[in-house]
Amino acid sequence: MIRVDEKQVPWQAEMTVTALIEALGETYDYPVVRINNKVVSRPQFDQVTVPDGAQVYLIPLVAGG
């Protein structure tokens, strides 16, 4: 099981960050996620797999002025 923010998501072997975001049905284009204590940027989403039991935080782009 993977915990994404406050949701529980079933873990699958070889699940990439991209696959996880698609499984969540997220339409927002996240630039960064944090898996446990590792920060992963969007160019790496297709290569990085999410381990079973991971805590994942979806980090949106925030702009201010």
PEJOLIN-V452346 format. One record per residue. N is the residue number from 1. PHI is phi in whole degrees, 0 to 359 (999 if undefined). OMEGA is omega in whole degrees, 0 to 359 (999 if undefined). BURIAL is b if it has 16 or more other ideal C-beta (glycine too) atoms within 10 Angstrom, else e. Layout:
n:N phi:PHI omega:OMEGA burial:BURIAL
n:N phi:PHI omega:OMEGA burial:BURIAL
This chain:
n:1 phi:999 omega:178 burial:e
n:2 phi:244 omega:176 burial:b
n:3 phi:256 omega:179 burial:e
n:4 phi:245 omega:188 burial:b
n:5 phi:51 omega:180 burial:e
n:6 phi:250 omega:182 burial:e
n:7 phi:261 omega:173 burial:e
n:8 phi:257 omega:181 burial:e
n:9 phi:232 omega:177 burial:b
n:10 phi:298 omega:179 burial:e
n:11 phi:276 omega:175 burial:e
n:12 phi:229 omega:178 burial:e
n:13 phi:302 omega:178 burial:e
n:14 phi:64 omega:178 burial:e
n:15 phi:288 omega:178 burial:b
n:16 phi:274 omega:176 burial:b
n:17 phi:299 omega:178 burial:b
n:18 phi:302 omega:180 burial:e
n:19 phi:297 omega:179 burial:e
n:20 phi:296 omega:180 burial:b
n:21 phi:298 omega:177 burial:b
n:22 phi:295 omega:180 burial:e
n:23 phi:296 omega:178 burial:e
n:24 phi:284 omega:182 burial:e
n:25 phi:75 omega:181 burial:e
n:26 phi:288 omega:177 burial:e
n:27 phi:255 omega:178 burial:e
n:28 phi:288 omega:182 burial:e
n:29 phi:268 omega:183 burial:e
n:30 phi:288 omega:179 burial:b
n:31 phi:278 omega:185 burial:e
n:32 phi:213 omega:169 burial:e
n:33 phi:230 omega:175 burial:b
n:34 phi:242 omega:177 burial:e
n:35 phi:249 omega:188 burial:b
n:36 phi:55 omega:180 burial:e
n:37 phi:247 omega:181 burial:e
n:38 phi:254 omega:178 burial:e
n:39 phi:268 omega:181 burial:e
n:40 phi:236 omega:180 burial:b
n:41 phi:266 omega:186 burial:e
n:42 phi:310 omega:180 burial:e
n:43 phi:300 omega:182 burial:e
n:44 phi:261 omega:186 burial:e
n:45 phi:303 omega:181 burial:b
n:46 phi:282 omega:183 burial:e
n:47 phi:260 omega:186 burial:e
n:48 phi:271 omega:177 burial:b
n:49 phi:264 omega:182 burial:e
n:50 phi:261 omega:181 burial:b
n:51 phi:284 omega:176 burial:e
n:52 phi:300 omega:179 burial:e
n:53 phi:83 omega:183 burial:e
n:54 phi:289 omega:170 burial:b
n:55 phi:256 omega:184 burial:e
n:56 phi:245 omega:175 burial:b
n:57 phi:242 omega:175 burial:e
n:58 phi:273 omega:186 burial:b
n:59 phi:250 omega:181 burial:e
n:60 phi:282 omega:174 burial:e
n:61 phi:285 omega:180 burial:e
n:62 phi:237 omega:179 burial:e
n:63 phi:239 omega:179 burial:e
n:64 phi:209 omega:181 burial:e
n:65 phi:205 omega:999 burial:e
